[in-house]
Amino acid sequence: MAGRINDDDVKAVRDAVPIDAVVSEYLQLRNAGGGNLKGLCPFHDEKSPSFQVSPSKGFYHCFGCQAGGDTLDFIMKIDHLSFSEAVERLAGQAGITLRYEEGGYTAGTSGRGERIRLVEAHKAAALFYAEQLGGAEAEIGRRFLAERGFDQAAAEHFGVGYSPAGWDHLTRFLRGKGFTDKELVTSGLAQDSRSGKPIDRFRGRLMWPIRDISGEVVGFGARRLRDDDNGPKYLNTPETAIYKKSQVLYGIDLAKKEIAKTSRAVVVEGYTDVMACHMAGVTTAIATCGTAFGGDHIKILRRLLMDNATAEVIFTFDGDAAGQKAALRAFEDDQKFAAETSITIAPNGMDPCDLRLAQGDAAVSGLVESRTPLFEFALRHIVSRHNLENPAGRAAALDEAAPIVANIKNIAIQHESAVQLAGMLGIRDEQFVVKRVAQLARWARERGNQPQQQGRGGNRSPESAPSAPAAAPGGPALNLRSPAHRTERELLKLALQRPALVSPAFDAYGIDEFTAPPYAAVRQAIQDAGGAAQDTDDYLIRVREAAPNDTVRALVTELAVEAIHAKTVDEVYAGDQLVQVRLRAVDRRVHEVQGTMSRLGPQAPPEQHAAVQEELWVLQQYGRRLRNRGAEGL
């Protein structure tokens, strides 16, 4: 096997790929102040951004779930990679050739992680399919695209390709690239035949590469082109280690920046609809891949939309029964968004691709702008099932629709929707409907089903996210209301983030000067790493490695990322924290010595009494000097 990766190469990879560039491939980051960036954590469900990235330190930390680490830790956790796989992934992006110890550099397949191999196989397959689209056999595929308004440039932009109709064209090609039959079957690009030999899974079809949010090809969508193809109209990659259809959105790699910029996402139903929207200028369009829009898709979008007040998700569905059913299913997930959700239905049952062909690009952008709030669409659908010409029908419609309005968490929108429902039902007494909805909402709150809070989805303001947890994960509680603990926390943050401001004085501080056990453990880790005066490029990495366990390691990362609570972080502020921590330690020792004197009593030997008295006098003088001279008295 290739052995472990050379340490210098690992450091080169860490230095070459900025952490904010890596993280922003997965979620939207915004300024958090103090040089930090913030976003919605990709590792747990949250509505207010508690995930912070420190580009200058190369670390991230979530103050909600306590996940944290450096660039490699982030890639390992979010893509479920081993350490070596994460290094290899980032090295490939940075163009760094890795050296492997215990055998040297290996260019072949040995030592490579499975996920890396599957991604590489898909990347090679995408290039193969794209090249095949220009061949004579693929004329039927090019005609299919042309008939839908897509030229060669559009095909290249989306990486559309063609899978030859033979049994094993791709299989033989990938074998020539060094991939094993087992890897091809595991990747879903090939399947076992009756003879036991692998054959191509996709044959004679138009191919769309499906990329994850980072841009890696993880699967394919294949469109039937010939009448003698007995397979389904669309055939997708099966579930694999890298492809989970409920967790990918087609086009997200192309749309993510515009979604983050405009706080808007347009959800369509197919690959050609995504292409049509992007060609028409609606570059926030995305689609699911052979499955209904669900909770995992919502998590992907929310990290890009940041759940701000203007965020919006627009669904486009066909006007037929299936489209209406899909819209109502989407409404069931509406409250999982803090964004406004809307629906738009093209005329005559056309999808965006058909609409663009029939009426041009402007019609597609106009379709998106003509949206209707999704909850309004759902209410109209419910009301339409009842006979509103008689009181019994109106009462039945109200009974079915009112709980939906009561489920809306934003009080203002709930009230407006109740008034709107009254109009739909033809009930003149709007207040009757408003009171009925308010009563249902109150009952739900009392049962604990729908806690009523301000905000579209009941979320806190992004600025209200806690600046720090009340406890180190798995460790003793920290009392952040304690002035001593607050000051110790600030001093440790300075020692980790701005060590030059507290050195060399900090390195003379004892472990026992930090009264919170978690902080004492961090102080010990700094000491074991060589001290704050050893401010080198790998200083924080060495401190994290010196931590005795994951709990302390997580706290080190947290303190390295958390903002320092000062408008101006300079020698004066640093000196104040040093003095306060030392003064409290001196005062504690004074009380201990005074207690010792009281216990000694008049029967104590004179020399023992004199020694204690001298220590007390020295401590009191030192404390007086610190109070009078500040940092100069240290």
ZIUR-V546968 format. One record per residue. RES is the residue in three letters. D_FIRST is the distance of its C-alpha to the first C-alpha in whole Angstrom. Layout:
res | d_first
RES | D_FIRST
RES | D_FIRST
//
This chain:
res | d_first
MET | 0
ALA | 4
GLY | 6
ARG | 9
ILE | 11
ASN | 14
ASP | 17
ASP | 20
ASP | 18
VAL | 18
LYS | 22
ALA | 22
VAL | 21
ARG | 24
ASP | 26
ALA | 26
VAL | 27
PRO | 30
ILE | 30
ASP | 33
ALA | 32
VAL | 29
VAL | 31
SER | 34
GLU | 32
TYR | 32
LEU | 36
GLN | 39
LEU | 39
ARG | 43
ASN | 44
ALA | 44
GLY | 46
GLY | 45
GLY | 42
ASN | 40
LEU | 40
LYS | 40
GLY | 40
LEU | 39
CYS | 36
PRO | 34
PHE | 33
HIS | 36
ASP | 39
GLU | 42
LYS | 45
SER | 45
PRO | 42
SER | 41
PHE | 38
GLN | 38
VAL | 35
SER | 36
PRO | 35
SER | 36
LYS | 34
GLY | 31
PHE | 31
TYR | 33
HIS | 34
CYS | 36
PHE | 39
GLY | 40
CYS | 37
GLN | 35
ALA | 32
GLY | 31
GLY | 28
ASP | 27
THR | 26
LEU | 22
ASP | 24
PHE | 26
ILE | 23
MET | 21
LYS | 25
ILE | 26
ASP | 23
HIS | 22
LEU | 18
SER | 16
PHE | 16
SER | 13
GLU | 14
ALA | 18
VAL | 17
GLU | 15
ARG | 18
LEU | 21
ALA | 19
GLY | 20
GLN | 23
ALA | 24
GLY | 22
ILE | 20
THR | 17
LEU | 14
ARG | 13
TYR | 9
GLU | 10
GLU | 8
GLY | 8
GLY | 10
TYR | 10
THR | 8
ALA | 11
GLY | 10
THR | 9
SER | 5
GLY | 5
ARG | 9
GLY | 12
GLU | 14
ARG | 17
ILE | 16
ARG | 15
LEU | 19
VAL | 20
GLU | 19
ALA | 20
HIS | 24
LYS | 24
ALA | 24
ALA | 26
ALA | 29
LEU | 29
PHE | 29
TYR | 32
ALA | 34
GLU | 34
GLN | 35
LEU | 38
GLY | 40
GLY | 40
ALA | 43
GLU | 42
ALA | 41
GLU | 45
ILE | 46
GLY | 43
ARG | 45
ARG | 48
PHE | 47
LEU | 46
ALA | 49
GLU | 51
ARG | 50
GLY | 50
PHE | 47
ASP | 47
GLN | 44
ALA | 43
ALA | 43
ALA | 40
GLU | 38
HIS | 39
PHE | 37
GLY | 35
VAL | 37
GLY | 36
TYR | 36
SER | 34
PRO | 36
ALA | 38
GLY | 36
TRP | 33
ASP | 30
HIS | 30
LEU | 28
THR | 25
ARG | 25
PHE | 25
LEU | 22
ARG | 20
GLY | 21
LYS | 19
GLY | 16
PHE | 16
THR | 16
ASP | 20
LYS | 18
GLU | 18
LEU | 21
VAL | 23
THR | 21
SER | 22
GLY | 26
LEU | 26
ALA | 26
GLN | 28
ASP | 28
SER | 31
ARG | 33
SER | 32
GLY | 28
LYS | 27
PRO | 26
ILE | 29
ASP | 30
ARG | 31
PHE | 33
ARG | 35
GLY | 38
ARG | 38
LEU | 39
MET | 36
TRP | 35
PRO | 32
ILE | 32
ARG | 30
ASP | 30
ILE | 32
SER | 29
GLY | 29
GLU | 26
VAL | 27
VAL | 26
GLY | 28
PHE | 31
GLY | 35
ALA | 37
ARG | 40
ARG | 42
LEU | 44
ARG | 46
ASP | 49
ASP | 47
ASP | 44
ASN | 44
GLY | 42
PRO | 42
LYS | 44
TYR | 40
LEU | 37
ASN | 34
THR | 31
PRO | 30
GLU | 29
THR | 25
ALA | 23
ILE | 24
TYR | 27
LYS | 30
LYS | 33
SER | 35
GLN | 33
VAL | 33
LEU | 36
TYR | 37
GLY | 37
ILE | 37
ASP | 34
LEU | 37
ALA | 40
LYS | 39
LYS | 40
GLU | 43
ILE | 43
ALA | 43
LYS | 45
THR | 48
SER | 47
ARG | 48
ALA | 46
VAL | 47
VAL | 45
VAL | 46
GLU | 45
GLY | 43
TYR | 41
THR | 44
ASP | 46
VAL | 44
MET | 44
ALA | 48
CYS | 48
HIS | 46
MET | 48
ALA | 51
GLY | 50
VAL | 49
THR | 45
THR | 44
ALA | 44
ILE | 41
ALA | 41
THR | 39
CYS | 37
GLY | 39
THR | 40
ALA | 43
PHE | 43
GLY | 42
GLY | 41
ASP | 37
HIS | 38
ILE | 41
LYS | 39
ILE | 37
LEU | 40
ARG | 42
ARG | 39
LEU | 40
LEU | 44
MET | 44
ASP | 47
ASN | 49
ALA | 53
THR | 53
ALA | 50
GLU | 50
VAL | 48
ILE | 50
PHE | 50
THR | 51
PHE | 52
ASP | 54
GLY | 57
ASP | 57
ALA | 57
ALA | 53
GLY | 53
GLN | 55
LYS | 53
ALA | 50
ALA | 52
LEU | 54
ARG | 50
ALA | 49
PHE | 52
GLU | 51
ASP | 48
ASP | 50
GLN | 51
LYS | 47
PHE | 47
ALA | 49
ALA | 50
GLU | 53
THR | 52
SER | 54
ILE | 54
THR | 56
ILE | 57
ALA | 57
PRO | 61
ASN | 61
GLY | 58
MET | 56
ASP | 52
PRO | 51
CYS | 50
ASP | 54
LEU | 56
ARG | 54
LEU | 55
ALA | 59
GLN | 60
GLY | 57
ASP | 55
ALA | 58
ALA | 58
VAL | 54
SER | 55
GLY | 58
LEU | 57
VAL | 54
GLU | 57
SER | 59
ARG | 57
THR | 59
PRO | 58
LEU | 56
PHE | 58
GLU | 61
PHE | 60
ALA | 59
LEU | 62
ARG | 64
HIS | 62
ILE | 63
VAL | 67
SER | 67
ARG | 67
HIS | 70
ASN | 74
LEU | 75
GLU | 78
ASN | 79
PRO | 79
ALA | 77
GLY | 74
ARG | 74
ALA | 74
ALA | 71
ALA | 69
LEU | 69
ASP | 68
GLU | 65
ALA | 64
ALA | 65
PRO | 62
ILE | 60
VAL | 62
ALA | 62
ASN | 58
ILE | 58
LYS | 57
ASN | 58
ILE | 62
ALA | 63
ILE | 62
GLN | 63
HIS | 66
GLU | 66
SER | 65
ALA | 67
VAL | 70
GLN | 68
LEU | 68
ALA | 72
GLY | 73
MET | 70
LEU | 72
GLY | 76
ILE | 76
ARG | 79
ASP | 78
GLU | 75
GLN | 75
PHE | 75
VAL | 72
VAL | 71
LYS | 72
ARG | 70
VAL | 67
ALA | 67
GLN | 68
LEU | 65
ALA | 63
ARG | 64
TRP | 64
ALA | 60
ARG | 60
GLU | 62
ARG | 60
GLY | 57
ASN | 55
GLN | 56
PRO | 56
GLN | 58
GLN | 57
GLN | 57
GLY | 55
ARG | 54
GLY | 52
GLY | 53
ASN | 50
ARG | 51
SER | 51
PRO | 48
GLU | 50
SER | 50
ALA | 47
PRO | 46
SER | 45
ALA | 44
PRO | 43
ALA | 46
ALA | 43
ALA | 39
PRO | 37
GLY | 37
GLY | 39
PRO | 43
ALA | 45
LEU | 46
ASN | 50
LEU | 50
ARG | 54
SER | 54
PRO | 54
ALA | 53
HIS | 49
ARG | 50
THR | 50
GLU | 47
ARG | 45
GLU | 46
LEU | 46
LEU | 42
LYS | 42
LEU | 43
ALA | 41
LEU | 38
GLN | 39
ARG | 42
PRO | 41
ALA | 43
LEU | 46
VAL | 46
SER | 45
PRO | 46
ALA | 48
PHE | 45
ASP | 43
ALA | 46
TYR | 47
GLY | 46
ILE | 44
ASP | 47
GLU | 49
PHE | 47
THR | 48
ALA | 46
PRO | 43
PRO | 40
TYR | 42
ALA | 42
ALA | 38
VAL | 37
ARG | 40
GLN | 38
ALA | 34
ILE | 36
GLN | 37
ASP | 34
ALA | 32
GLY | 35
GLY | 38
ALA | 39
ALA | 40
GLN | 36
ASP | 36
THR | 33
ASP | 31
ASP | 29
TYR | 32
LEU | 31
ILE | 27
ARG | 28
VAL | 31
ARG | 29
GLU | 26
ALA | 29
ALA | 31
PRO | 31
ASN | 30
ASP | 29
THR | 33
VAL | 34
ARG | 31
ALA | 32
LEU | 36
VAL | 34
THR | 33
GLU | 36
LEU | 39
ALA | 37
VAL | 37
GLU | 41
ALA | 44
ILE | 46
HIS | 49
ALA | 51
LYS | 53
THR | 52
VAL | 49
ASP | 51
GLU | 52
VAL | 55
TYR | 53
ALA | 50
GLY | 53
ASP | 54
GLN | 51
LEU | 51
VAL | 55
GLN | 55
VAL | 52
ARG | 53
LEU | 57
ARG | 56
ALA | 54
VAL | 57
ASP | 60
ARG | 58
ARG | 58
VAL | 62
HIS | 62
GLU | 60
VAL | 63
GLN | 66
GLY | 65
THR | 64
MET | 68
SER | 70
ARG | 68
LEU | 69
GLY | 73
PRO | 76
GLN | 75
ALA | 72
PRO | 72
PRO | 73
GLU | 70
GLN | 68
HIS | 70
ALA | 70
ALA | 66
VAL | 65
GLN | 68
GLU | 67
GLU | 63
LEU | 65
TRP | 67
VAL | 64
LEU | 62
GLN | 65
GLN | 65
TYR | 61
GLY | 62
ARG | 65
ARG | 63
LEU | 60
ARG | 63
ASN | 65
ARG | 62
GLY | 59
ALA | 56
GLU | 58
GLY | 59
LEU | 55
//
